[in-house]
Amino acid sequence: MIQLQVTYAGRTEVFSSNQVVTVGRSLDATFQINDPSISRIHFQLAFDSNAGNWVLKDNQSANGCWVNKIQVDSAHVTIPIDVHLGKDPLSAVVSVAPADSTAKLTSAVSASAGNDVIIGKAADADFILTDVLVSRRHARLIRFEQSLILEDFGSTNGTYLNGRLIRTSPVREGDVITIGNNDLTIRNGQLDYLRAQSEKSGGLYVNDLEFSLPTGKRLLRGINVHISPGTLTAVIGPSGAGKSTFLKSIAGVNKPTAGSVQFDGFSVYENFDLLSSRIGMVPQDDVLHTSLKLKTALNYAANLRLHVDGGSLERKQQVNRVIDRLELDKNRETVIKNLSGGQRKRASVALELLTEPSLLILDEPTSGLDPAMDRQVMKTLRELAVDDRGVLVVTHSVAQLDICDDVLVLAPGGIPAYYGPPRGINNFFGSTDWADIFAVIKENPEAAYQRYLAHNPKQVEIPEVRTQPAGVSKRVSTPWVSQFFTLCRRQISLIFADFGYLLFLLFLPVIVGLLVLVVPGLGGLGPASNITPAEPSQLIAMLVIGSAFMGASISIRDLVGERPVFLRERAVGLPVSAYLASKLFIFGVLSLFMSGMLTYVTLLAKVPPIQSVFFDSPALELFAALTLTALAAMVTGLLLSSLVKSSEQVMPLFVVFLMAQLVLNGGLLPISEGSFISAVATLVISRWGFAMSASSANLAMISPSLDEDPFWRHNLFTWGTSAAILIGTAIVLITFTRLRLDGKYDR
C-alpha cells in the first residue's frame, strides 16, 4: 500500500492507506491548519484501491481547492502536488505526495552543503510560513563548512535571532529564530518549530505576579496563571479587585514589581516590541473611528500595522479575511457607529486579528450588552480560541463562564481567590451564586487568598525565559512616510465622514468675515476718520480673535476624541511623530484655507490696508498675520486636547483661551508697558497676531488717536519679531504636545 505525505508550513505527517485524512482548521481535522481563511474541514484525502492511488476531494469549502490555478472538486494524487486553499495566490498551500515521491519535501528543512533552506510564504519556499508578517522570500539558512548561517533577504518585517534583529548571523543548536509571529529553532541540525520541542513553551505564563505603585501600595499579589494556545480564560471579581491592572500587566503596559509574565518564552515587558504583534489587546472603548465604514477603518489600520511585501492587495485580502472570520461580511460598508453593540465588539476584535496574534486579551467585551449579545460575543471568543489562540477576557458577566476553559477569580487587593475550570467553582466555594461568592471574598480577601493557596500550593512551572540581548533593535515597522500619508488620508476621510463638521469648516471663515460689518465706519484698514477713529484697531482685533477661534476650534476636540484609538496604535508601534505630523499637516492646511477665506471676505466688505513692510501686497501681509495666528492657535488646541481626559473637559479650557485672546490682544483694551498685565499678554497668541497686523498696516499712523504701542511700529524688525514669536510659540507648543503624546505612564 502507498503511504501519503502531507506538508504545510514546514510540518510534515505521513499517513497509511487505511486512513481517511481530513484537512482544515477544526480541532477534529486529521491534519489541522490554523488559518481563518480555510474551512473547518476544507478537503479530505482517501486511498482508492481500484485506482491504486490517493484521491483528493473538496469538502464544499468556502474558498475551494486549486491545483495549477484550476479549481478542482477532486484530484488523483499520483505525483507531488501543491493544493492552494483558495484562488488567492497568497492563500495557504498544502503539499501532498505519495510517500515514495517525497525526497524533495522531506529534505526541505535540513540545510546541507549546497542546499540552502529558503524560509517564506511563497509556494516554492522550502519552509513555508503563512503568517501575514512573513515575506514571500523572508530568509534563508545556509550550510557553510561545519556551521549554519542565517541570512535575512531584506524582508519587510525583519528576522530575529534570540530576540535580536539580524541581517546575517551564525546559528547554533537551540537558537531561537523569530520570523513574523513564528518561533523556529535548530534541532539536530534541522530547522523546526520551537513549540514542537516542548508544548510547555507555548502560551502565556504568569508566575507569582506582583505589582505595586511607586507609593508602595500593592495592587496585585501572588497570581499564577497559564493560558495555553486554544483555551479561553475569564478573569472576574468584584470592583477594586485589580482586574484592569492585571490586564495591563500581562499586556506589557505595567512592569511587574515581582514575579514574571512570559509569552512564548519571552518576558512580555522586556520584549514588548518583539511581542506586540503576537498579543492583541481589545480595550473596553472603541478603538476604531466610529464615523468611518467598517472596511474603510480596517483598511487604514492594516496600512498602519501591516508592513507586507504583497502591498495594498495583500493588506486588503487580510482585511477581508478577518471580516469574514468575525462574520461581519454583511456589514463591510456599514458605518461603525451604526453597528449593534455585539458587532462593534467584533469589529474591534477584527482590528486585532489583522496581525494574527496568538494571544487575544479583551477588557469587558460584553459590557452594556443584553444577555443574547453577551452569549454571542463569548461564543465568538470560544471559536477564536479554537484557532490555536489563547484568549483572556476580563468581564463582569458570570452568565457565560461555562464556555470558558478556566476562570481566575480575583479578590480585592488583586489577590487570587480561585483559578481553575468553571465546573470546580461549586466544590471550591460551596455555592454557584456569584453574589454570595463575591460577598465572601470581599468580606475577607486574605482568608480567600489563603484558601486558594491551600488548594494551589505550587507556582506555574514555566520554561526558561529567553531574555532580549542588550542593544536589541525594535521590531521593524511600517515606514514613517507611509504611515504619515496613511494618517493624512484617514484624517481627510474623518472630516468628510462628518458632514456637519465639514459644513462648519467651510462656513466658519465666511461667518467670521461677515462679522466685521458690525464694526462702524467706512475707512476699513485705511486711514481712520474722525467719526470712527478706532475702526482699524477694532477690525484687526476682530480678525485676529476670529483667526485664533478658527485655529483652536478645528483641533481642540481631536486628540481627546480619538484617545483610545491612538493609545492602541501607539502600543503596536505607531510613531508618535508620524501621528502628530499628520495632524499638524492637515489642520495646518485647513488653517491656511480658513485664513485665506477670512482675508478674502473681509477685504470684500472693508477697505484693504494700504501699507506693508515685507511683501509688496498689504493684503498678503494681513493674510500672513492671520495665518500664523490661526496656526499657533491650532497647535494650542492640540496641546489642550492632549491634556484633558474627556471631551467634556475641553469646553472650559476653550472658553478661557478665547477670553484671553479677547482681553489681552492689545487692540480692544490698552495694555500699559511694563505692567503685570503686559507680561501676561506676551504669552497670548492674539497679542502677537495683533502686533504683526498693526505693524504691517501702520496702525499708529492710520489711527493716531490710539495710545502708541512699541509692538506696532511700522518697520520690518518689529513685524518680523512678532512673526518669529508666533512661530516660536507654535514650535514650543508642538514640543509639549509631542512629549504629552509620548507619555510612558499610559503606554
Buried (B, 14 or more C-beta within 10 A) or exposed (E): EBBBBBBBBBBBEEBEBEEEBBBBBBEEBBBBBBBBBBBBBBBBBBBEEEEEBBBBBBBEBEBBBBBEEEEBEEBEBBEBBBBBBBEBBBBBBBBBBBBEBBEEBBBBBBBEEEEBBBBBBBBEBBBBBBBBBBBBBBBBBBBEEEEBBBBBBEBBBBBBBBBBBBEEBEBEEEBBBBBBBBBBBBBEEBBBBBBBBEEBBBBBBBBBBBBBEEEEEBBBBBBBBBBBBBBBBBBBBBEBBBBBBBBBBBBBBBEBBBBBBBBBBBBBBBBBBBBBBBBBBBBBEBBBBBBBBBBBBBBBBBBBBBBBBBEEEBBBBBBBBBBBBBBBEEBBEBBBEEBBBBBBBBBBBBBBBBBBBBBBBBBBBBBEBEEEBBBBBBEBBBBBBBBBBBBBBBBEBBEBBEBBBBBBBBBBBBBBBBBBEBEBBEEBBEEEEBEEBBEBBBEEBEEBBEBBEEEBEEEBEBBEBBBBEEEBEEBBBBEEEBBBBBBBBBBEBBBEBEEEBEEEBEEBBBEBBEBBEEBEBEBBBBBBEEEBBBBBBBBBBBBBBBBBBBBBBBBBBBBBBBBBBBBBBBBBBBBBBBBBBBBBBBBBEBBBBBBBBBBBBBBEBBBBBEBBBBEEEBBBBBBBBBBBBBBBBBBBBBBBBBBBEEEEBBEEBBEEBBEBBBBBBBBBEEBEEEEEBBEBBEEBBBBBBBBBBBBBBBBBEBBEEBEEBEBBBBEEEBBBBBBEBBBEBBEEBBEBBBEBBBEEEEB
